[in-house]
Amino acid sequence: MSRVTTVGESAALSRELSDFLIEFSIGLHKNAIYPSGHPLRDSAADLITRRLNALLQERSTLSLGVARHQLIIEGVATEENNPVLRDLALRLHRHHLGAVKFSQGVSAEEVTDVLATVAVEAGRRPRPLGLEDDDVLAQWPHIRLYPLTFEQLQLLEEEEEEAEGKAEMRGSRSRAAQLWIGLARAALASDLDDDTLEQADSADPVVVAKAIDDHKRDAAYDQVVVGYLLQIAEELKSKGGKEAAALQKRISRLVSTLQPDTLHNLMEMGGDVAQRRKFVLDATQGMAVEAVVDLVQAAADSSDQTISHSLVRMLSKLAVHADDGAPLARPAADSALRDQVHRLVSGWNLEDPNPDNYRKALEKMSLEAPAFRGEDSFPAEPERLLAMGFEIEVLGEPVWRSVDQMTARPDLNPLFDLLDAANDGWMKDALWRHVATPERLEEQLAMAPVNMRAVGRMVARMKLAASEPLIAALARSSDTLAGPLLEQLASIGAEVGPLLIARLGTSRWNLVQHLLAAINRMEQWPEGFDAREFARHPDAAVRREAVRLLIKVPQFREQAITTALADPEEKNVRLALGAVMQGCTASQANVLMARANDEALSPDLRALGIRALAGHRSMETLNWLLNRVAGSKMLLFRRSLASKSPEMLAALTGLAAHWSTEPAAKEVLTQASKSSDPEISDAATRRGGAR
């Protein structure tokens, strides 16, 4: 079975999916070498159909992406060195196919026909399958081939038949507008309806860049984006007019906003060195100068080319002068930059254009200690470079490097101060997205001690994206840290509610307690949540948090308090007693009478229960209190007082606070007030209430 991985993380494909890919590859191979009607071809189609139908029982569709030497299925890419799957990827790629989609209901006849069609080598057809029209690519009811050509590049699911009015609307748009719409749709993964069509047309380049940055890296997605970038660069090279100018502005802002790693990955997907060179040369003629500088750096990195830092600084300065320089200097700077990039890229023939001896000499010189130190020996600190970047609104390599240097420090607040002080705009948003990530939040939460000020500022930016790192930190946090983390989790707002509910059913007891505490800090319960099921949880801390939630809701308050009064955990009883002091019901009074004799409960809690019980106005309560105060012996025709205890003093205090006007209570209180024991006499004369 093939092991498969995704970029940047380890991931495994299920055995069923992996077996299907291998069988599909073997089926194509058999169709290529055996004639039509051969039993091995039929058996291969039957086996693939059975595997497909088994897979499609759990999903409505199954899409297979193609990336030169790899296959992408459910976001996971196969290893390039697997010979069977590499052969399948190459076969599909030679046909200019970007994806194959299977839908529920696929039949053996369809599979047989698809295998026979794709098995024919691309060179033996009039043209590759990906260059054919929809009558070839979509001829099967439950199997669809998607092209990977620049003219038809798409991975989105389109309607089989479009309304005539929609077709007319699309036809009226220029190619420049259509290319931007296609790129925006591919990046945002939107459905193709009229409303989305207009949204894609007017999509903010920063929003599109964020979607590309945030998308989990997979080769098929990157190929789609790169394909549109190649088309757009080609379009801008030769076209002019209002539509082309608008496209230039949008695509230049998008490229400048993309994070360097994202741009590097896209360049790697953009073909070989020659194709990357053509792309940069096209961009040099049509895109804004700032975007040209970013592209040439990314293309150089992905093509193993060497560009000196001095040249990068020179190009960046030319870009600044071309955009914001004096009116007379702008055209000259613009022309100089584009000419330098054109000459640079045109000369990319070797991986390192410097001869070995010259390169070694340069390396040695760079490592030698300088004979003296001048001002250049002290590079500008990252804070200054970042501030300068904001001032001239240039998001180049020095700014990214400065931000990365500052994020490597333990305290991120100085960086956050600079970001917050900057003017609102695309550059500020792009840098915040680069800084405030779940991974960086996890790093901050793993520090000892945790810098809660920095964490709070990240959470305020990330919102729901911060929830998983916060929950993970709660699961391992101490009681001291739990409170601040809960406040941050609750600050996300109502949108975190569904996630909290989902985690309640799968988390350990200590985390369940924290999740309930987070819900308690929210303005209202999440939809579908009911705390009553946790009021009888096996864990005492979970029950306590459930009671805190329930006593805030009038219809659940009485039952929650009554249940907690009978709880074996003293902390839960104490919580309930604090609530019952505000009013004791008959059912609660019965529980308190029973618990007054429960030796498993500490004397101070039994005494608090008696004081709370005294507030319930019933003759049963009065008689119970009198019996707790009076002893069993008779003295001068009166019962003597019971032996002093916390429970006896609490009952006496309750009589004085709530029953002093009752004749029977008056007699006992008068007798107790004359006691030589100051605690008894003081309790009998106390009128301040059951405190």
C-alpha positions as a printed Julia matrix, in Angstrom:
691×3 Matrix{Float64}:
   0.0     0.0     0.0
   1.28    3.45   -0.86
   2.12    5.78    1.93
   0.82    9.27    1.21
   1.68   12.61    2.69
   0.56   16.21    2.57
   2.89   19.18    2.34
   4.08   20.29    5.75
   2.55   17.5     7.79
   2.31   13.77    7.98
  -0.96   12.26    6.86
  -2.11    8.79    5.93
  -4.68    7.76    3.38
  -7.15    5.05    4.3
  -6.42    1.57    3.0
  -9.63    1.62    0.96
  -8.65    4.79   -0.92
  -5.09    3.61   -1.45
  -6.28    0.25   -2.8
  -8.65    2.04   -5.15
  -5.84    4.19   -6.59
  -3.64    1.17   -7.17
  -6.48   -0.79   -8.82
  -7.32    2.22  -11.01
  -3.69    2.45  -12.16
  -3.51   -1.29  -12.84
  -6.82   -1.12  -14.73
  -5.49    1.6   -17.02
  -2.34   -0.42  -17.63
  -4.37   -3.52  -18.58
  -6.52   -1.46  -20.94
  -3.38   -0.14  -22.59
  -1.83   -3.57  -23.32
  -4.81   -5.89  -23.85
  -7.3    -5.67  -26.72
 -10.95   -4.74  -26.3
 -13.07   -7.57  -24.89
 -10.17   -9.24  -23.12
 -11.35  -10.8   -19.82
  -8.57   -9.08  -17.83
  -9.91   -5.69  -18.92
 -13.45   -6.64  -17.83
 -12.33   -8.03  -14.48
 -10.29   -4.87  -13.79
 -13.31   -2.67  -14.53
 -15.55   -4.79  -12.28
 -13.08   -4.61   -9.39
 -12.69   -0.83   -9.73
 -16.48   -0.42   -9.86
 -16.95   -2.43   -6.67
 -14.31   -0.44   -4.85
 -15.83    2.82   -6.09
 -19.34    1.9    -4.99
 -18.04    0.91   -1.56
 -16.25    4.26   -1.21
 -19.25    6.25   -2.49
 -21.51    4.78    0.18
 -19.85    7.15    2.66
 -19.56   10.2     0.38
 -21.58   11.64   -2.48
 -18.54   12.23   -4.72
 -14.89   11.25   -4.85
 -12.41   13.59   -6.59
  -8.94   12.6    -7.75
  -6.52   15.49   -8.37
  -3.47   15.25  -10.63
  -0.1    16.91   -9.96
   2.54   15.78  -12.46
   4.12   12.95  -10.42
   1.52   12.72   -7.65
  -2.17   12.11   -7.11
  -4.25   14.13   -4.67
  -7.28   12.48   -3.11
  -9.21   14.0    -0.2
  -6.41   16.54    0.35
  -3.63   13.97    0.59
  -0.82   13.55   -1.97
   0.81   10.23   -2.8
   4.56    9.82   -2.66
   6.34   10.56   -5.92
   8.53    7.44   -5.68
   5.62    4.99   -5.74
   6.0     3.55   -9.27
   2.36    2.45   -9.72
   0.78    5.72   -8.65
   3.48    7.84  -10.27
   2.68    6.1   -13.58
  -1.01    6.86  -13.14
  -0.29   10.53  -12.37
   1.98   10.88  -15.4
  -0.57    9.23  -17.69
  -3.33   11.61  -16.55
  -0.99   14.61  -16.64
   0.07   13.87  -20.22
  -3.62   14.04  -21.11
  -3.7    17.56  -19.55
  -6.18   16.34  -16.95
  -6.32   18.16  -13.64
  -8.92   16.03  -11.86
 -11.31   13.1   -12.18
 -14.6    13.12  -10.25
 -16.71   10.05   -9.49
 -20.33   10.35   -8.3
 -22.7     7.92   -6.62
 -24.33    5.51   -9.06
 -21.27    4.85  -11.22
 -21.68    1.7   -13.33
 -19.25   -0.91  -14.65
 -20.02    0.22  -18.2
 -18.97    3.79  -17.39
 -15.76    2.61  -15.74
 -14.98    0.36  -18.71
 -15.45    3.22  -21.17
 -13.4     5.69  -19.09
 -10.53    3.23  -18.75
 -10.54    2.58  -22.5
 -10.58    6.31  -23.24
  -7.83    7.35  -20.84
  -5.64    4.31  -21.57
  -4.95    5.64  -25.07
  -1.66    7.54  -24.9
  -1.99   11.28  -25.41
   0.4    11.15  -28.37
  -1.85    8.72  -30.22
  -4.88   11.0   -30.04
  -5.48   14.07  -32.21
  -5.02   16.07  -29.01
  -4.88   15.3   -25.26
  -8.18   14.72  -23.47
  -7.8    17.89  -21.45
  -8.0    19.93  -24.64
 -11.29   18.36  -25.71
 -14.69   19.97  -25.26
 -17.28   19.06  -22.62
 -18.95   16.57  -24.97
 -15.87   14.37  -24.43
 -14.95   15.25  -20.86
 -18.5    15.01  -19.5
 -19.93   12.21  -21.63
 -20.47    9.85  -18.67
 -23.34   10.4   -16.17
 -21.3     9.68  -13.04
 -17.68   10.28  -14.07
 -16.29   13.67  -15.06
 -12.84   14.58  -16.38
 -11.54   18.09  -15.63
  -8.92   19.76  -17.82
  -5.66   21.32  -16.75
  -5.17   23.59  -19.76
  -4.74   27.31  -19.54
  -7.83   27.91  -21.61
 -10.12   25.61  -19.6
  -8.42   25.37  -16.2
 -10.97   24.55  -13.5
 -11.55   22.24  -10.55
 -14.87   23.62   -9.4
 -18.05   21.67   -9.97
 -20.02   23.45  -12.69
 -23.65   22.94  -13.55
 -24.19   20.54  -16.41
 -26.45   23.01  -18.19
 -26.27   26.75  -17.64
 -29.17   29.09  -18.14
 -29.06   31.03  -21.4
 -29.13   34.36  -19.57
 -26.13   33.4   -17.46
 -24.15   32.44  -20.56
 -24.91   35.79  -22.14
 -23.79   37.6   -19.0
 -20.48   35.75  -18.98
 -19.93   36.29  -22.67
 -20.24   40.01  -22.26
 -17.26   40.17  -19.97
 -13.77   40.75  -21.3
 -11.16   38.04  -20.95
  -9.38   40.1   -18.26
 -12.51   40.17  -16.09
 -13.17   36.48  -16.7
  -9.64   35.55  -15.64
  -9.98   37.46  -12.38
 -13.36   35.85  -11.69
 -11.89   32.42  -12.37
  -8.95   33.0   -10.04
 -11.18   34.39   -7.28
 -13.56   31.44   -7.58
 -10.75   28.9    -7.53
  -9.17   30.54   -4.47
 -12.43   31.02   -2.58
 -13.91   27.69   -3.71
 -17.32   29.33   -4.29
 -20.37   27.92   -6.0
 -21.12   29.27   -9.44
 -24.37   31.17   -9.02
 -25.21   34.7   -10.11
 -24.6    36.25   -6.7
 -21.23   34.57   -6.31
 -20.35   35.61   -9.86
 -20.7    39.23   -8.89
 -18.89   38.7    -5.58
 -15.95   37.07   -7.37
 -15.84   39.93   -9.88
 -15.53   42.46   -7.07
 -13.52   40.27   -4.67
 -10.89   42.18   -2.71
  -7.41   40.95   -3.73
  -6.46   40.86   -0.05
  -9.4    38.5     0.61
  -8.36   36.26   -2.28
  -4.74   36.27   -1.04
  -5.89   35.33    2.45
  -7.87   32.41    1.02
  -4.77   31.17   -0.82
  -2.54   31.66    2.24
  -4.99   29.9     4.56
  -5.76   27.0     2.23
  -4.26   23.71    3.33
  -1.49   23.12    0.81
  -2.28   20.52   -1.78
  -0.85   20.25   -5.27
  -4.15   20.27   -7.16
  -5.33   23.52   -5.56
  -1.95   25.18   -6.13
  -1.92   24.1    -9.77
  -5.28   25.76  -10.35
  -4.09   29.03   -8.83
  -0.8    28.93  -10.74
  -2.64   28.23  -13.97
  -4.7    31.37  -13.61
  -1.62   33.41  -12.66
   0.1    32.23  -15.83
  -2.89   33.17  -17.95
  -3.18   36.57  -16.28
   0.51   37.33  -16.82
   0.12   36.4   -20.49
  -2.99   38.56  -20.76
  -1.38   41.62  -19.16
   1.68   41.34  -21.38
  -0.22   42.09  -24.55
  -3.5    43.76  -23.58
  -4.33   47.28  -22.53
  -7.4    49.29  -21.69
  -9.52   49.83  -18.61
 -10.23   46.13  -17.92
  -6.55   45.18  -18.18
  -5.56   48.07  -15.89
  -8.06   46.91  -13.28
  -6.75   43.35  -13.56
  -3.16   44.58  -13.2
  -4.03   46.46  -10.03
  -5.85   43.48   -8.52
  -3.27   40.82   -9.36
  -0.38   43.02   -8.26
  -2.01   43.64   -4.88
  -2.71   39.91   -4.55
   0.89   38.91   -5.28
   2.29   41.53   -2.9
  -0.04   40.36   -0.12
   0.74   36.64   -0.42
   3.1    35.32    2.22
   6.58   34.41    0.9
   6.16   30.69    1.63
   2.88   30.6    -0.29
   4.41   32.37   -3.3
   7.37   29.99   -3.21
   5.07   26.94   -3.2
   3.04   28.31   -6.1
   6.19   28.92   -8.11
   7.31   25.34   -7.54
   4.02   24.16   -9.03
   4.42   26.45  -12.04
   6.39   24.05  -14.25
  10.09   23.83  -15.0
  12.68   26.63  -14.97
  11.87   27.67  -18.52
   8.17   28.06  -17.74
   8.88   30.02  -14.57
  11.21   32.27  -16.54
   8.51   32.92  -19.14
   6.0    33.68  -16.35
   8.29   36.23  -14.69
   9.14   37.82  -18.05
   5.43   38.17  -18.82
   4.8    39.59  -15.36
   7.67   42.05  -15.85
   5.81   43.61  -18.74
   2.34   43.65  -17.22
   2.32   43.71  -13.41
   3.07   46.47  -10.94
   6.72   46.8   -10.01
   6.28   45.73   -6.39
   4.68   42.46   -7.5
   7.5    41.94  -10.02
  10.11   42.09   -7.24
   8.21   39.54   -5.13
   7.78   37.22   -8.11
  11.41   37.29   -9.18
  12.56   36.41   -5.66
  10.07   33.53   -5.41
  10.98   32.27   -8.88
  14.66   32.39   -8.05
  14.18   30.42   -4.83
  12.06   27.75   -6.51
  14.49   27.44   -9.46
  17.69   27.23   -7.34
  18.92   30.54   -8.72
  21.11   32.97   -6.79
  20.18   36.63   -6.33
  22.4    38.72   -4.1
  20.9    40.71   -1.26
  22.37   43.85   -2.79
  20.47   43.26   -6.02
  17.27   42.6    -4.09
  17.73   45.87   -2.2
  18.36   47.71   -5.46
  15.22   46.29   -7.05
  13.19   47.16   -3.95
  14.45   50.74   -4.01
  13.63   51.04   -7.7
  10.12   49.76   -6.94
   9.67   52.4    -4.24
  10.82   55.17   -6.59
   8.6    53.81   -9.38
   5.53   53.92   -7.13
   6.13   56.86   -4.8
   9.07   58.78   -6.22
   9.1    62.21   -7.81
   6.8    62.47  -10.84
   9.71   62.84  -13.25
  11.65   59.93  -11.69
   8.83   57.38  -11.68
   8.94   56.42  -15.38
  12.72   56.04  -15.33
  12.67   53.9   -12.18
   9.86   51.75  -13.54
  11.69   51.18  -16.82
  15.0    50.47  -15.08
  13.48   47.9   -12.76
  11.7    46.01  -15.53
  14.83   46.07  -17.7
  17.01   44.73  -14.88
  14.55   41.92  -14.1
  14.27   41.04  -17.79
  18.06   40.83  -18.19
  18.4    38.9   -14.93
  15.75   36.28  -15.71
  16.83   35.91  -19.33
  20.28   34.9   -18.12
  19.13   32.05  -15.89
  20.95   29.09  -17.4
  22.92   27.58  -14.52
  21.78   26.79  -11.0
  24.5    29.15   -9.76
  25.87   31.56  -12.4
  28.99   32.24  -10.34
  31.96   29.98  -11.25
  32.96   27.67   -8.42
  36.25   29.42   -7.63
  34.59   32.83   -7.68
  31.73   31.59   -5.49
  34.17   30.09   -2.99
  36.1    33.33   -2.88
  32.93   35.26   -2.2
  31.96   32.86    0.57
  35.38   33.2     2.16
  35.23   36.97    1.96
  31.79   37.0     3.55
  33.09   34.95    6.47
  36.22   37.02    7.09
  36.06   39.46    9.98
  36.2    43.07    8.71
  39.33   45.07    9.35
  37.29   47.87   10.87
  33.69   48.47   11.82
  31.74   51.17   10.14
  28.12   52.13   10.34
  27.17   49.3     7.98
  28.4    46.79   10.54
  25.31   47.46   12.6
  22.26   46.39   10.58
  18.98   48.13   11.11
  16.94   46.54   13.85
  13.76   44.79   12.72
  11.53   47.33   14.47
  12.92   50.12   12.31
  12.64   48.11    9.1
   9.04   47.2     9.88
   8.16   50.81   10.65
   9.78   51.91    7.37
   7.82   49.24    5.5
   4.57   50.6     6.89
   5.59   54.14    6.08
   6.21   53.43    2.39
   3.6    50.63    2.3
   5.97   48.08    0.78
   5.61   44.49    1.94
   8.91   43.12    0.69
  11.43   40.58    1.88
  13.06   42.89    4.48
   9.67   43.43    6.14
   8.86   39.71    6.22
  12.33   38.99    7.61
  11.91   41.64   10.3
   8.55   40.25   11.34
   9.97   36.72   11.54
  12.86   37.97   13.69
  10.45   39.64   16.09
   8.16   36.6    16.28
  11.18   34.51   17.32
  11.38   36.52   20.55
   9.56   35.35   23.69
   7.58   38.58   24.05
   5.45   39.4    21.01
   3.91   42.56   22.47
   6.46   44.95   20.9
   5.59   43.51   17.48
   1.87   43.78   18.24
   2.37   47.4    19.31
   3.89   48.22   15.91
   1.1    46.43   14.05
  -1.64   48.14   16.06
  -0.03   51.55   15.57
   0.03   51.15   11.78
  -2.72   52.57    9.61
  -5.51   50.18    8.77
  -5.15   48.62    5.36
  -4.13   45.59    3.36
  -0.55   45.51    4.61
  -1.53   45.57    8.28
  -4.09   42.82    7.72
  -1.59   40.67    5.82
   1.02   40.9     8.58
  -1.52   40.18   11.31
  -2.59   37.07    9.41
   1.05   36.02    9.2
   1.65   36.58   12.91
  -1.62   35.54   14.56
  -1.73   31.86   13.62
  -2.83   28.79   15.61
   0.73   27.47   15.59
   2.16   30.67   17.04
  -0.62   30.85   19.62
   0.23   27.29   20.68
   3.86   28.37   21.14
   2.8    31.25   23.37
   0.5    29.03   25.44
   3.31   26.5    25.94
   5.61   29.11   27.5
   6.13   29.32   31.26
   4.83   31.68   32.4
   2.23   32.37   29.75
   2.19   35.95   28.51
  -1.58   36.46   28.74
  -1.41   39.99   27.31
   0.13   38.68   24.09
  -2.3    35.75   24.06
  -5.27   38.08   24.47
  -4.18   40.25   21.55
  -3.78   37.2    19.32
  -7.18   35.83   20.32
  -8.8    39.19   19.58
  -7.47   38.92   16.01
  -7.91   35.2    15.42
 -11.39   34.78   16.93
 -12.64   31.24   16.27
  -9.26   30.09   14.92
  -7.87   30.54   18.46
 -10.37   28.14   20.06
  -8.53   24.84   19.49
  -5.17   26.05   20.91
  -7.0    27.53   23.91
  -8.9    24.3    24.55
  -5.69   22.28   24.28
  -4.03   24.61   26.8
  -7.01   24.3    29.15
  -6.7    20.52   29.12
  -3.2    20.74   30.61
  -3.46   23.97   32.61
  -3.27   24.53   36.34
  -6.13   26.06   38.3
  -4.28   29.38   38.35
  -4.02   29.6    34.57
  -7.45   28.12   33.84
  -9.31   31.31   34.75
  -7.52   33.62   32.27
  -7.74   30.97   29.54
 -11.48   30.61   30.11
 -11.92   34.35   29.8
 -10.11   34.31   26.48
 -12.15   31.37   25.2
 -15.42   33.04   26.18
 -14.3    36.33   24.59
 -14.51   34.71   21.15
 -18.28   34.99   21.43
 -21.26   32.91   20.4
 -19.49   31.43   17.37
 -17.38   29.22   19.65
 -20.5    27.63   21.14
 -20.92   24.74   18.63
 -17.27   23.79   19.07
 -17.62   23.7    22.87
 -20.7    21.48   22.61
 -18.93   19.11   20.23
 -15.95   18.79   22.57
 -18.1    18.18   25.66
 -18.99   14.7    24.48
 -15.44   13.61   23.68
 -13.23   15.24   26.33
 -11.88   14.04   29.66
 -13.64   15.11   32.82
 -11.23   17.87   33.79
 -11.62   19.48   30.36
 -15.41   19.07   30.46
 -15.38   21.12   33.67
 -13.45   23.91   31.92
 -15.69   23.83   28.87
 -18.77   24.22   31.07
 -17.05   27.09   32.87
 -16.42   28.74   29.5
 -20.11   28.41   28.59
 -20.95   29.93   31.98
 -19.01   33.04   30.96
 -20.95   33.43   27.72
 -23.95   35.74   27.5
 -26.26   32.86   26.62
 -26.1    29.12   26.21
 -25.15   27.81   22.77
 -28.05   26.49   20.75
 -28.77   22.85   21.57
 -26.91   22.88   24.9
 -28.56   21.6    28.11
 -26.59   21.69   31.37
 -29.0    19.35   33.17
 -27.33   16.24   31.75
 -24.11   17.24   33.53
 -25.73   17.88   36.94
 -25.47   14.14   37.72
 -22.06   13.61   36.11
 -19.72   11.15   37.9
 -17.14   13.9    38.43
 -17.89   16.33   41.27
 -16.19   19.29   39.56
 -18.3    18.79   36.43
 -21.47   18.66   38.56
 -20.43   21.89   40.28
 -20.01   23.75   36.98
 -23.37   22.43   35.8
 -25.05   23.76   38.96
 -23.46   27.16   38.44
 -25.03   27.21   34.99
 -28.44   25.94   36.07
 -29.01   28.28   39.02
 -28.87   31.21   36.59
 -31.9    29.89   34.7
 -35.2    30.41   36.6
 -36.89   27.22   35.36
 -33.92   25.07   36.38
 -32.81   26.89   39.54
 -34.87   25.11   42.22
 -34.16   21.59   41.03
 -30.45   22.3    40.56
 -30.12   23.64   44.12
 -32.09   20.75   45.58
 -29.92   18.2    43.77
 -26.7    19.93   44.81
 -27.77   20.05   48.48
 -27.8    16.25   48.46
 -24.44   16.0    46.67
 -21.75   13.98   48.5
 -19.09   16.57   47.52
 -18.91   19.35   50.15
 -17.87   22.02   47.62
 -21.08   21.4    45.71
 -23.15   21.54   48.91
 -21.52   24.83   49.89
 -22.32   26.26   46.45
 -25.98   25.23   46.82
 -26.18   26.65   50.35
 -25.03   30.03   49.08
 -27.95   30.01   46.65
 -30.59   28.63   49.07
 -29.87   31.4    51.58
 -31.86   33.64   49.24
 -34.97   31.49   49.66
 -35.6    27.92   50.77
 -38.38   25.78   49.26
 -40.16   22.84   50.92
 -38.19   20.22   48.97
 -34.93   21.93   49.82
 -35.95   22.15   53.5
 -36.54   18.4    53.58
 -33.07   17.75   52.14
 -31.49   20.12   54.69
 -33.28   18.43   57.61
 -31.9    15.09   56.47
 -28.39   16.4    55.96
 -28.33   18.01   59.41
 -27.88   14.49   60.79
 -25.43   13.38   58.08
 -22.11   12.85   59.82
 -20.4    12.59   56.4
 -20.95   16.36   56.16
 -18.69   18.66   58.17
 -20.27   20.39   61.24
 -19.9    23.88   59.77
 -21.82   22.87   56.62
 -24.54   21.21   58.71
 -24.82   24.45   60.69
 -25.06   26.54   57.5
 -27.78   24.21   56.28
 -29.79   24.71   59.46
 -29.55   28.49   59.13
 -30.74   28.26   55.54
 -33.54   25.89   56.57
 -34.78   28.35   59.22
 -35.92   30.72   56.49
 -38.58   28.28   55.25
 -41.89   29.36   56.83
 -43.74   26.23   57.92
 -44.79   24.73   61.26
 -42.75   21.65   60.4
 -39.65   23.85   60.2
 -40.48   25.58   63.51
 -41.0    22.32   65.39
 -37.82   20.88   63.91
 -35.8    23.9    65.09
 -37.33   23.79   68.57
 -36.43   20.12   68.9
 -32.84   20.88   67.9
 -32.58   23.58   70.59
 -34.48   21.9    73.46
 -32.96   19.06   75.44
 -34.61   15.89   76.62
 -34.65   16.79   80.37
 -37.35   18.81   82.2
 -36.37   21.63   84.55
 -39.1    23.55   86.49
 -41.77   22.33   84.08
 -39.66   23.41   81.12
 -37.41   21.45   78.84
 -33.76   22.2    79.31
 -31.6    23.42   76.45
 -29.75   20.88   74.37
 -26.01   20.53   74.66
 -24.12   23.23   72.85
 -22.98   22.31   69.37
 -22.61   24.14   66.01
 -25.95   22.67   64.93
 -27.69   23.75   68.19
 -26.32   27.3    67.93
 -27.39   27.48   64.28
 -30.94   26.4    65.15
 -31.08   28.96   67.97
 -29.86   31.69   65.62
 -32.48   30.64   63.04
 -35.26   30.89   65.64
 -34.08   34.35   66.67
 -33.86   35.55   63.08
 -37.09   34.14   61.64
 -39.42   32.95   64.45
 -38.97   35.38   67.37
 -42.68   36.37   67.36
 -43.93   32.8    67.76
 -44.89   32.0    71.43
 -43.07   28.68   71.51
 -39.97   30.23   70.04
 -40.19   33.21   72.46
 -40.09   30.91   75.44
 -37.01   29.05   74.21
 -35.24   32.26   73.22
 -35.92   33.85   76.62
 -34.55   30.79   78.37
 -31.46   30.73   76.16
 -30.79   34.46   76.57
 -30.32   33.89   80.31
 -27.75   31.18   79.81
 -24.37   31.64   81.44
 -22.75   30.51   78.18
 -22.06   33.69   76.16
 -22.31   31.85   72.8
 -25.79   30.57   73.63
 -27.04   33.89   74.99
 -25.6    35.75   72.02
 -27.28   33.37   69.52
 -30.64   33.8    71.29
 -30.55   37.57   71.09
 -29.27   37.77   67.49
 -31.83   39.39   65.19
 -29.7    40.14   62.15
 -30.83   37.19   60.08
 -29.36   33.84   59.26
 -25.86   34.81   58.33
